[in-house]
Amino acid sequence: MATLKDIQIKIAAVKKTKQITKAMNMVAASKLRGAQTNMDGFRPYAGKFGEVLGSLAEKAGEEANPLLVPHDRVEKIHIVLCTSDRGLCGGFNTNLIAKASAFIKEKTGPGTEVSFSNFGKKGRDWCRKEKGVSITNEYLGVVGGRFEFNIASNAGRKMVEGFLAGTYDEVHIIYSEFVSMARQVPVVKQLLPIPPIESEVEEEEEDKPFVAEHICEPSPDELLGEMLPRNVYVQLYSALLETSTSEHAARMAAMDNATKACDDMVENLTLVYNKARQASITADLMDIVGGAEALKG
């Protein structure tokens, strides 16, 4: 049985751990505000960009740009995996890696080559251990920190060039979509070839407002040549913002649960300490009573 001193040391250690988890919870909450503000500010832009691009693609036709045309055979798949650089965020990275593993099993077959671009150390470390995959690019210190649009544009430009050169037949991105503080969903989205972009406004519904036709200057074909690559950058940047916000929310929840667990452990250890102290006092009293009875005899 543990001594009173050992239990006191454990209680002190758990209380120090609680201070750390509480501080990490507050840091994650502070970073979450900024990340969520950036994400909420970019969502309307990404939505409107997709709406305009869908209108242009409808005018120009599917064969207007090579980024819209699927390759005849899909043998080279490139995956952009967005994870965090640090742990202590619950099942956040585990869920993303599980999604990537399931996607590989679903898409790959005999002769299929899979390559990765990793945003985050956790995904990169997993790719290094995984058999049959290669790492083309890695970007560390992006997710969870402050980053600008040029990070997404530089990475997206390499993917567009690789798709046009035939290095990749398809490009997919796996990221965490921020739904709420308690829910972050791993998502797989195809970046290249660019899938058909549908307008959010349905013509069948009479209650919807009239959407004016976009007047193009220059022609839709020329505009698509400029806007389709930028759509890849926009989707990649949006995915990074979503993943960064999701990471802070997951870490905040994990540290909150850890703090509550520390409280429970302190309560249980205090109960054990009191029982051990009572047992020690009882044993001392028994010795005193036994000694007194021996003297009487």
C-alpha positions in Angstrom: 0.0 0.0 0.0 1.3 3.5 -0.9 2.5 5.6 2.0 1.0 9.0 2.8 4.0 10.8 1.4 3.7 8.9 -2.0 0.1 9.9 -2.3 0.9 13.5 -1.5 3.5 13.5 -4.2 1.0 12.1 -6.7 -1.6 14.7 -5.8 0.9 17.5 -6.2 2.0 16.1 -9.6 -1.6 15.9 -10.8 -2.3 19.5 -9.7 0.8 20.7 -11.7 -0.5 18.8 -14.7 -3.9 20.5 -14.3 -2.2 23.9 -14.4 -0.5 22.9 -17.7 -3.7 21.6 -19.3 -5.7 24.6 -18.2 -3.0 27.0 -19.7 -3.0 25.0 -23.0 -6.8 25.2 -23.1 -6.7 29.0 -22.7 -4.0 29.3 -25.4 -6.0 27.1 -27.8 -9.1 29.2 -27.1 -7.2 32.4 -27.9 -5.8 31.0 -31.2 -9.2 29.6 -32.1 -10.8 33.0 -32.2 -8.4 34.4 -34.7 -8.4 31.2 -36.9 -12.2 31.1 -36.9 -12.4 34.8 -37.8 -10.2 34.2 -40.8 -12.1 31.0 -41.8 -15.5 32.8 -41.6 -14.2 35.7 -43.5 -12.9 33.6 -46.4 -15.9 31.2 -46.8 -18.2 33.8 -48.6 -15.3 34.6 -51.0 -14.7 30.9 -51.8 -18.5 30.4 -52.3 -18.9 33.4 -54.7 -15.7 32.4 -56.5 -17.1 29.0 -57.2 -20.4 30.4 -58.3 -18.8 32.7 -60.9 -16.4 29.9 -62.1 -19.3 27.5 -62.5 -21.1 30.1 -64.7 -18.0 30.6 -66.9 -17.4 26.8 -67.2 -21.0 26.3 -68.3 -20.6 28.9 -71.1 -17.2 27.7 -72.3 -17.9 23.9 -72.1 -16.0 21.0 -70.5 -13.3 20.9 -73.2 -12.4 24.6 -72.8 -9.5 24.0 -70.4 -7.3 20.9 -69.7 -7.8 21.3 -66.0 -11.4 20.3 -66.5 -10.7 17.2 -68.6 -10.1 13.9 -66.8 -7.2 11.7 -67.9 -8.0 8.5 -69.7 -6.3 6.3 -67.1 -5.8 7.1 -63.5 -2.5 5.6 -62.5 -0.8 8.4 -60.6 -2.7 9.8 -57.6 -1.5 12.7 -55.6 -2.9 13.4 -52.1 -2.6 16.6 -50.1 -2.8 15.5 -46.4 -3.5 18.3 -43.9 -2.6 17.5 -40.3 -1.1 19.3 -37.3 2.5 19.6 -36.3 1.8 18.8 -32.6 -0.2 16.3 -30.7 -2.4 16.7 -27.6 -5.5 17.3 -29.7 -7.5 14.2 -29.1 -8.3 12.1 -32.2 -7.8 14.9 -34.6 -4.8 13.6 -36.4 -5.8 9.9 -36.0 -9.1 10.6 -37.8 -7.4 12.3 -40.7 -4.8 9.6 -41.1 -7.5 6.9 -40.9 -9.4 8.8 -43.7 -6.2 8.9 -45.8 -5.6 5.2 -45.3 -9.1 4.2 -46.2 -9.0 6.5 -49.3 -5.8 4.8 -50.5 -7.3 1.4 -50.2 -10.4 2.5 -52.1 -8.6 4.3 -55.0 -5.5 2.3 -55.5 -5.0 -1.0 -57.5 -2.3 -2.9 -59.2 0.2 -0.4 -60.8 -1.2 2.7 -59.1 1.3 5.2 -57.7 0.5 7.3 -54.7 2.4 10.4 -53.7 1.8 12.9 -50.9 2.2 16.6 -50.2 2.1 16.9 -46.4 1.0 19.9 -44.4 2.0 19.0 -40.8 4.5 16.7 -39.1 2.0 14.1 -38.0 0.9 13.3 -41.6 4.5 13.3 -42.8 5.6 10.9 -40.1 2.8 8.6 -41.0 3.7 8.7 -44.7 7.3 7.8 -43.9 6.1 4.6 -42.2 3.5 3.7 -44.8 4.6 1.3 -47.6 4.0 2.1 -51.2 3.7 5.8 -50.9 6.2 8.6 -51.5 6.4 12.2 -50.2 6.8 14.8 -52.9 6.5 18.0 -50.8 6.2 18.8 -47.1 5.1 22.1 -45.5 5.7 22.3 -41.8 4.6 25.0 -39.3 1.6 26.0 -41.5 -1.4 24.4 -39.9 -2.2 25.9 -36.5 -0.1 29.0 -37.1 -0.4 32.2 -39.1 -0.1 31.7 -42.9 -0.9 33.8 -46.0 -2.5 33.0 -49.3 0.9 32.6 -51.0 1.5 29.4 -49.1 -1.5 27.8 -50.9 -0.8 29.4 -54.2 2.8 28.2 -54.3 1.8 24.7 -53.3 -1.2 24.7 -55.7 1.0 25.9 -58.6 3.2 22.8 -58.3 0.1 20.6 -58.4 -1.3 22.3 -61.4 2.0 22.0 -63.3 2.3 18.3 -62.3 -1.3 17.6 -63.6 -0.7 19.4 -66.9 2.7 17.6 -67.3 1.2 14.2 -66.7 3.0 13.7 -63.4 -0.4 13.3 -61.6 -3.6 11.9 -63.0 -5.7 13.1 -60.1 -5.1 15.4 -57.1 -7.1 15.0 -53.9 -7.0 16.9 -50.6 -7.8 15.4 -47.2 -8.5 18.0 -44.5 -10.7 18.5 -41.4 -13.9 20.5 -42.0 -14.9 22.7 -39.0 -18.6 22.1 -38.3 -18.8 23.2 -34.7 -16.7 23.4 -31.5 -17.5 19.8 -30.8 -17.4 18.4 -34.3 -14.7 18.3 -36.9 -15.2 16.0 -39.9 -12.4 14.6 -42.1 -13.2 15.4 -45.7 -11.8 14.2 -49.1 -12.1 16.6 -52.0 -10.9 16.3 -55.5 -8.8 19.3 -56.7 -7.7 18.1 -60.1 -9.2 17.6 -62.6 -11.6 20.3 -61.3 -15.0 18.6 -60.8 -18.2 20.3 -62.2 -19.0 23.4 -60.1 -22.7 23.7 -59.5 -24.3 27.0 -58.5 -25.9 27.0 -55.1 -29.0 28.7 -56.6 -31.6 26.2 -57.9 -33.7 27.5 -60.8 -36.6 25.3 -59.8 -37.3 27.2 -56.6 -39.4 30.3 -57.3 -38.5 31.9 -54.0 -34.9 32.2 -55.0 -33.8 35.7 -56.2 -33.0 36.2 -59.9 -29.3 35.6 -60.7 -28.0 37.8 -63.4 -25.8 36.3 -66.2 -22.2 37.2 -65.8 -20.9 39.4 -68.6 -17.4 38.3 -69.5 -14.6 40.5 -70.8 -12.5 38.9 -72.3 -14.1 35.6 -73.4 -15.0 32.8 -71.0 -12.2 30.6 -72.4 -9.6 33.2 -71.6 -11.0 33.9 -68.2 -11.1 30.2 -67.3 -7.4 29.9 -68.1 -6.7 32.4 -65.4 -9.4 31.5 -62.9 -9.2 27.7 -62.9 -5.7 27.5 -61.4 -6.7 30.1 -58.9 -9.7 28.0 -57.9 -7.2 25.3 -56.9 -5.4 27.8 -54.7 -8.6 29.0 -53.2 -9.8 25.5 -52.4 -6.4 24.6 -50.8 -6.3 27.8 -48.8 -9.8 27.2 -47.6 -8.9 23.7 -46.5 -5.9 24.9 -44.6 -8.1 27.5 -42.8 -10.6 24.8 -41.9 -8.0 22.4 -40.7 -6.2 25.1 -38.6 -9.5 26.1 -36.9 -10.4 22.4 -36.4 -7.1 21.7 -34.7 -7.5 24.5 -32.2 -11.0 23.4 -31.4 -9.9 19.8 -31.0 -7.0 20.8 -28.7 -9.2 23.1 -26.7 -11.7 20.2 -26.1 -8.9 17.7 -25.4 -7.3 20.0 -22.8 -10.7 20.7 -21.2 -11.3 17.0 -20.9 -7.8 16.5 -19.5 -8.4 19.3 -16.9 -11.6 17.6 -15.8 -9.8 14.3 -15.6 -7.2 15.9 -13.3 -9.9 17.1 -11.0 -11.3 13.6 -10.8 -7.9 12.1 -10.1 -7.2 14.7 -7.3 -10.6 13.9 -5.8 -9.9 10.1 -5.9 -6.3 10.5 -4.6 -7.6 12.7 -1.8 -10.1 10.0 -0.8 -7.3 7.4 -0.8 -5.1 9.7 1.2 -7.8 10.2 3.8 -8.4 6.5 4.1 -4.7 5.8 4.4 -4.4 8.5 7.1 -7.4 7.1 9.0 -5.9 3.6 8.8 -2.6 5.0 10.1 -4.3 6.8 13.0 -6.3 3.7 13.8 -3.2 1.6 13.9 -1.5 4.0 16.2 -4.5 4.0 18.5 -4.5 0.2 18.6 -0.8 0.3 19.6 -1.5 2.7 22.4 -4.5 0.8 23.6 -2.6 -2.5 23.4 0.3 -1.0 25.4 -2.0 0.4 28.0 -3.7 -3.0 28.4 -0.3 -4.6 28.7 0.7 -2.2 31.5 -2.5 -3.0 33.4 -1.8 -6.7 33.2 
